[in-house]
Amino acid sequence: MSTAHIYRTVLELAARRHETSPLKQHLDVGAGRGELIRQFRGRFGCESRACDYTTELMQVPGVTVDVVNLNQERLPYPDASFDIVTATEVVEHIEHYRETLREFHRVLRPGELCIVTTPNAWYPQSRLQFLMRGFFPSFPPLAGKVARGTHMHITPWSFPQLHVYFKLAGFDAPQVVREPLSHAKHFHERLLAIPARMYCRSRERRSASGEERGFWKAAASDESLLGRHLIVFARKSE
């Protein structure tokens, strides 16, 4: 279940893609109650497919949920089936995340868009809590909670990880959109981000290629470091 800001940002990214040619086939992985599908249908008039680990969450009438366990199964769709794939607050629940990104790539048509959102392990307060307690705030200790299975956050992500895994899956270099900062938090969040930013800048200066320098520059950006959630999008290479 995502925030209103995440849904709004995903819709804005999809609208940019819709300007080039109409969106016709949309896949929402981890569709939950179906809120994003409802908004996609209302705004773009496209056909949206829902994929999740259960049918019990869906609340949008007429939407059939394709049930799949992404830790054990492939997506139940042919190659190159969709114009856009969305997965909001999903990949942190998955064990086999690299295989999942490859599946997103497989079912997309060449040149089309994948949008993924997830809690940001590089968010300053997340790194501070990891330093103090040994785990990220969105990823509590699992002892006594294993039975909840797919409900748990088990795989923390940072933008450098997503960048590499998107590229290895066959996507173009991903880009990230930052959530807005409140004025009250703006100063101390920037202060806490200084060590990570200095490290990325030093790696950027020592990089041997333009592509590597671009990677570390993106890793040092506000978008990568200062958002509570990562909102990342990439196109399937043509």
C-alpha positions as a Markdown table, in Angstrom:
| # | Residue | x | y | z |
|---|---|---|---|---|
| 1 | Met | 0.0 | 0.0 | 0.0 |
| 2 | Ser | 1.6 | 3.2 | -1.2 |
| 3 | Thr | 1.3 | 6.9 | -0.2 |
| 4 | Ala | -0.7 | 9.5 | -2.1 |
| 5 | His | 2.6 | 11.2 | -3.1 |
| 6 | Ile | 4.0 | 7.9 | -4.6 |
| 7 | Tyr | 0.8 | 7.3 | -6.6 |
| 8 | Arg | 0.8 | 10.9 | -7.8 |
| 9 | Thr | 4.5 | 10.7 | -8.9 |
| 10 | Val | 4.0 | 7.4 | -10.7 |
| 11 | Leu | 1.0 | 8.9 | -12.5 |
| 12 | Glu | 3.1 | 11.9 | -13.6 |
| 13 | Leu | 5.9 | 9.6 | -14.9 |
| 14 | Ala | 3.3 | 7.6 | -16.8 |
| 15 | Ala | 1.7 | 10.7 | -18.2 |
| 16 | Arg | 5.1 | 11.7 | -19.8 |
| 17 | Arg | 5.2 | 8.3 | -21.5 |
| 18 | His | 1.5 | 8.7 | -22.5 |
| 19 | Glu | 2.3 | 11.9 | -24.3 |
| 20 | Thr | 4.5 | 10.1 | -26.9 |
| 21 | Ser | 1.8 | 7.4 | -27.7 |
| 22 | Pro | -1.3 | 6.2 | -25.8 |
| 23 | Leu | -0.7 | 3.7 | -23.0 |
| 24 | Lys | -2.7 | 0.6 | -23.8 |
| 25 | Gln | -1.4 | -2.2 | -21.7 |
| 26 | His | -0.5 | -1.7 | -18.0 |
| 27 | Leu | 0.8 | -4.2 | -15.5 |
| 28 | Asp | 0.6 | -3.4 | -11.8 |
| 29 | Val | 2.7 | -5.9 | -9.8 |
| 30 | Gly | 1.7 | -6.0 | -6.1 |
| 31 | Ala | -1.6 | -4.3 | -7.0 |
| 32 | Gly | -3.0 | -4.5 | -3.4 |
| 33 | Arg | -6.4 | -2.8 | -3.2 |
| 34 | Gly | -6.1 | -1.6 | -6.8 |
| 35 | Glu | -5.8 | 2.1 | -6.2 |
| 36 | Leu | -3.1 | 2.7 | -8.8 |
| 37 | Ile | -5.1 | 0.6 | -11.4 |
| 38 | Arg | -8.2 | 2.8 | -10.7 |
| 39 | Gln | -6.2 | 5.9 | -11.3 |
| 40 | Phe | -4.5 | 4.6 | -14.4 |
| 41 | Arg | -7.9 | 3.6 | -15.9 |
| 42 | Gly | -9.4 | 7.0 | -15.1 |
| 43 | Arg | -6.5 | 9.0 | -16.4 |
| 44 | Phe | -5.3 | 7.0 | -19.4 |
| 45 | Gly | -8.2 | 4.7 | -20.3 |
| 46 | Cys | -5.8 | 1.8 | -20.6 |
| 47 | Glu | -6.3 | -1.9 | -19.9 |
| 48 | Ser | -4.6 | -2.7 | -16.5 |
| 49 | Arg | -3.7 | -6.1 | -15.3 |
| 50 | Ala | -3.3 | -6.8 | -11.6 |
| 51 | Cys | -0.7 | -9.3 | -10.2 |
| 52 | Asp | -0.3 | -10.1 | -6.5 |
| 53 | Tyr | 0.2 | -12.9 | -4.1 |
| 54 | Thr | -3.5 | -13.0 | -3.1 |
| 55 | Thr | -6.9 | -12.0 | -4.5 |
| 56 | Glu | -8.2 | -10.9 | -1.1 |
| 57 | Leu | -6.9 | -7.3 | -1.1 |
| 58 | Met | -8.4 | -6.1 | -4.4 |
| 59 | Gln | -11.3 | -3.6 | -4.0 |
| 60 | Val | -11.8 | -2.3 | -7.6 |
| 61 | Pro | -14.8 | -4.0 | -9.2 |
| 62 | Gly | -14.1 | -6.0 | -12.3 |
| 63 | Val | -10.4 | -6.4 | -11.7 |
| 64 | Thr | -9.1 | -10.0 | -11.9 |
| 65 | Val | -5.9 | -10.6 | -9.9 |
| 66 | Asp | -3.4 | -13.0 | -11.4 |
| 67 | Val | -1.9 | -14.8 | -8.4 |
| 68 | Val | 1.8 | -15.4 | -8.5 |
| 69 | Asn | 4.5 | -16.0 | -5.9 |
| 70 | Leu | 7.5 | -14.0 | -7.3 |
| 71 | Asn | 9.9 | -15.9 | -5.0 |
| 72 | Gln | 9.1 | -19.1 | -6.9 |
| 73 | Glu | 7.3 | -18.3 | -10.2 |
| 74 | Arg | 7.7 | -16.2 | -13.3 |
| 75 | Leu | 5.2 | -13.6 | -14.2 |
| 76 | Pro | 2.3 | -15.3 | -16.0 |
| 77 | Tyr | 2.5 | -13.2 | -19.2 |
| 78 | Pro | 4.1 | -13.6 | -22.6 |
| 79 | Asp | 7.2 | -11.6 | -23.6 |
| 80 | Ala | 6.8 | -8.0 | -24.6 |
| 81 | Ser | 3.2 | -7.7 | -23.5 |
| 82 | Phe | 3.0 | -4.3 | -21.8 |
| 83 | Asp | 3.6 | -0.6 | -22.4 |
| 84 | Ile | 4.3 | 0.1 | -18.7 |
| 85 | Val | 5.0 | -2.0 | -15.6 |
| 86 | Thr | 4.6 | -0.5 | -12.1 |
| 87 | Ala | 5.6 | -2.0 | -8.8 |
| 88 | Thr | 4.9 | 0.3 | -5.9 |
| 89 | Glu | 6.3 | -0.8 | -2.5 |
| 90 | Val | 6.8 | -4.4 | -3.7 |
| 91 | Val | 10.5 | -5.3 | -4.3 |
| 92 | Glu | 11.4 | -4.9 | -0.6 |
| 93 | His | 9.1 | -7.9 | 0.1 |
| 94 | Ile | 10.9 | -10.2 | -2.4 |
| 95 | Glu | 13.7 | -12.7 | -2.0 |
| 96 | His | 14.7 | -13.1 | -5.6 |
| 97 | Tyr | 14.7 | -9.4 | -6.5 |
| 98 | Arg | 17.1 | -9.7 | -9.5 |
| 99 | Glu | 15.0 | -12.3 | -11.1 |
| 100 | Thr | 12.0 | -10.2 | -10.5 |
| 101 | Leu | 13.6 | -7.2 | -12.3 |
| 102 | Arg | 14.4 | -9.5 | -15.2 |
| 103 | Glu | 10.8 | -10.5 | -15.3 |
| 104 | Phe | 9.7 | -6.9 | -15.5 |
| 105 | His | 12.1 | -6.4 | -18.4 |
| 106 | Arg | 10.8 | -9.6 | -20.2 |
| 107 | Val | 7.2 | -8.6 | -20.2 |
| 108 | Leu | 7.8 | -5.0 | -21.3 |
| 109 | Arg | 7.8 | -4.1 | -24.9 |
| 110 | Pro | 11.2 | -2.6 | -26.2 |
| 111 | Gly | 11.6 | 1.0 | -25.3 |
| 112 | Glu | 8.8 | 0.9 | -22.7 |
| 113 | Leu | 8.8 | 2.1 | -19.0 |
| 114 | Cys | 9.2 | 0.3 | -15.7 |
| 115 | Ile | 8.5 | 2.3 | -12.4 |
| 116 | Val | 9.6 | 0.8 | -9.1 |
| 117 | Thr | 9.2 | 2.4 | -5.6 |
| 118 | Thr | 10.6 | 1.1 | -2.3 |
| 119 | Pro | 11.8 | 2.4 | 1.1 |
| 120 | Asn | 15.2 | 4.1 | 0.7 |
| 121 | Ala | 18.0 | 2.4 | 2.7 |
| 122 | Trp | 20.2 | 5.5 | 2.1 |
| 123 | Tyr | 17.7 | 7.9 | 3.7 |
| 124 | Pro | 19.7 | 9.7 | 6.4 |
| 125 | Gln | 17.4 | 8.6 | 9.3 |
| 126 | Ser | 17.5 | 5.0 | 8.0 |
| 127 | Arg | 21.3 | 4.9 | 8.0 |
| 128 | Leu | 21.3 | 6.5 | 11.5 |
| 129 | Gln | 18.9 | 3.9 | 12.9 |
| 130 | Phe | 21.0 | 1.1 | 11.3 |
| 131 | Leu | 24.1 | 2.5 | 13.0 |
| 132 | Met | 22.3 | 2.7 | 16.4 |
| 133 | Arg | 20.2 | -0.5 | 16.3 |
| 134 | Gly | 21.5 | -2.7 | 13.5 |
| 135 | Phe | 18.4 | -2.7 | 11.3 |
| 136 | Phe | 16.6 | -0.2 | 9.1 |
| 137 | Pro | 13.4 | 1.4 | 10.4 |
| 138 | Ser | 11.2 | -0.2 | 7.6 |
| 139 | Phe | 12.9 | -3.6 | 8.2 |
| 140 | Pro | 12.4 | -4.7 | 11.8 |
| 141 | Pro | 13.9 | -7.9 | 13.2 |
| 142 | Leu | 12.1 | -10.9 | 11.9 |
| 143 | Ala | 12.2 | -13.0 | 15.0 |
| 144 | Gly | 8.6 | -14.2 | 15.8 |
| 145 | Lys | 7.2 | -12.7 | 12.6 |
| 146 | Val | 8.3 | -15.2 | 10.0 |
| 147 | Ala | 4.8 | -16.6 | 9.7 |
| 148 | Arg | 3.7 | -13.3 | 8.2 |
| 149 | Gly | 5.8 | -14.1 | 5.1 |
| 150 | Thr | 5.2 | -11.7 | 2.2 |
| 151 | His | 3.9 | -9.0 | 4.5 |
| 152 | Met | 7.4 | -8.4 | 5.8 |
| 153 | His | 10.1 | -6.1 | 4.5 |
| 154 | Ile | 13.1 | -8.3 | 3.9 |
| 155 | Thr | 15.2 | -6.6 | 1.2 |
| 156 | Pro | 16.5 | -3.1 | 1.8 |
| 157 | Trp | 17.4 | -1.1 | -1.3 |
| 158 | Ser | 19.5 | 2.0 | -2.1 |
| 159 | Phe | 19.7 | 3.8 | -5.5 |
| 160 | Pro | 23.2 | 2.3 | -6.3 |
| 161 | Gln | 21.8 | -1.2 | -5.9 |
| 162 | Leu | 18.7 | -0.5 | -8.1 |
| 163 | His | 20.9 | 1.2 | -10.7 |
| 164 | Val | 23.1 | -1.8 | -11.1 |
| 165 | Tyr | 20.4 | -4.4 | -11.0 |
| 166 | Phe | 18.2 | -2.5 | -13.5 |
| 167 | Lys | 21.2 | -2.3 | -15.8 |
| 168 | Leu | 22.0 | -6.0 | -15.4 |
| 169 | Ala | 18.4 | -6.8 | -16.2 |
| 170 | Gly | 18.7 | -5.0 | -19.5 |
| 171 | Phe | 17.2 | -1.6 | -18.8 |
| 172 | Asp | 18.7 | 1.7 | -19.7 |
| 173 | Ala | 20.3 | 3.6 | -16.8 |
| 174 | Pro | 17.5 | 4.3 | -14.3 |
| 175 | Gln | 16.6 | 7.7 | -12.9 |
| 176 | Val | 15.2 | 8.6 | -9.5 |
| 177 | Val | 12.6 | 11.1 | -8.4 |
| 178 | Arg | 12.9 | 12.5 | -4.8 |
| 179 | Glu | 10.1 | 13.0 | -2.4 |
| 180 | Pro | 9.7 | 16.5 | -1.1 |
| 181 | Leu | 11.4 | 17.4 | 2.2 |
| 182 | Ser | 9.6 | 19.3 | 4.9 |
| 183 | His | 11.3 | 22.5 | 6.0 |
| 184 | Ala | 11.7 | 21.2 | 9.5 |
| 185 | Lys | 13.7 | 18.2 | 8.4 |
| 186 | His | 15.6 | 19.7 | 5.5 |
| 187 | Phe | 18.7 | 20.9 | 7.3 |
| 188 | His | 19.4 | 17.9 | 9.5 |
| 189 | Glu | 18.7 | 15.4 | 6.7 |
| 190 | Arg | 21.2 | 17.2 | 4.5 |
| 191 | Leu | 23.7 | 17.2 | 7.4 |
| 192 | Leu | 23.3 | 13.4 | 7.9 |
| 193 | Ala | 23.7 | 12.8 | 4.2 |
| 194 | Ile | 27.2 | 14.5 | 4.1 |
| 195 | Pro | 29.3 | 11.3 | 4.7 |
| 196 | Ala | 27.6 | 9.3 | 1.9 |
| 197 | Arg | 27.7 | 12.3 | -0.4 |
| 198 | Met | 31.5 | 12.7 | 0.2 |
| 199 | Tyr | 32.1 | 9.1 | -0.5 |
| 200 | Cys | 30.2 | 9.1 | -3.8 |
| 201 | Arg | 31.9 | 12.3 | -4.9 |
| 202 | Ser | 35.3 | 10.8 | -4.2 |
| 203 | Arg | 34.4 | 7.7 | -6.2 |
| 204 | Glu | 33.1 | 9.9 | -9.0 |
| 205 | Arg | 36.5 | 11.8 | -9.2 |
| 206 | Arg | 38.4 | 8.5 | -9.3 |
| 207 | Ser | 36.1 | 6.8 | -11.9 |
| 208 | Ala | 37.8 | 5.7 | -15.1 |
| 209 | Ser | 34.8 | 6.0 | -17.5 |
| 210 | Gly | 32.1 | 8.5 | -18.2 |
| 211 | Glu | 29.4 | 5.9 | -17.4 |
| 212 | Glu | 30.9 | 5.2 | -14.0 |
| 213 | Arg | 31.2 | 8.9 | -13.2 |
| 214 | Gly | 27.6 | 9.3 | -14.1 |
| 215 | Phe | 26.6 | 6.5 | -11.8 |
| 216 | Trp | 28.4 | 8.0 | -8.8 |
| 217 | Lys | 27.1 | 11.5 | -9.6 |
| 218 | Ala | 23.6 | 10.1 | -9.5 |
| 219 | Ala | 24.3 | 8.3 | -6.3 |
| 220 | Ala | 25.5 | 11.6 | -4.7 |
| 221 | Ser | 22.3 | 13.5 | -5.7 |
| 222 | Asp | 19.6 | 14.7 | -3.4 |
| 223 | Glu | 17.2 | 12.4 | -5.3 |
| 224 | Ser | 19.2 | 9.3 | -4.3 |
| 225 | Leu | 20.1 | 10.3 | -0.7 |
| 226 | Leu | 17.3 | 12.4 | 0.8 |
| 227 | Gly | 14.0 | 10.7 | 0.0 |
| 228 | Arg | 12.3 | 8.4 | 2.5 |
| 229 | His | 11.2 | 6.3 | -0.5 |
| 230 | Leu | 13.0 | 5.7 | -3.8 |
| 231 | Ile | 10.9 | 6.3 | -6.9 |
| 232 | Val | 12.9 | 4.9 | -9.8 |
| 233 | Phe | 12.1 | 4.6 | -13.5 |
| 234 | Ala | 13.9 | 3.1 | -16.4 |
| 235 | Arg | 13.2 | 2.1 | -20.0 |
| 236 | Lys | 13.7 | -1.3 | -21.5 |
| 237 | Ser | 16.6 | -1.0 | -24.1 |
| 238 | Glu | 15.3 | -1.1 | -27.7 |
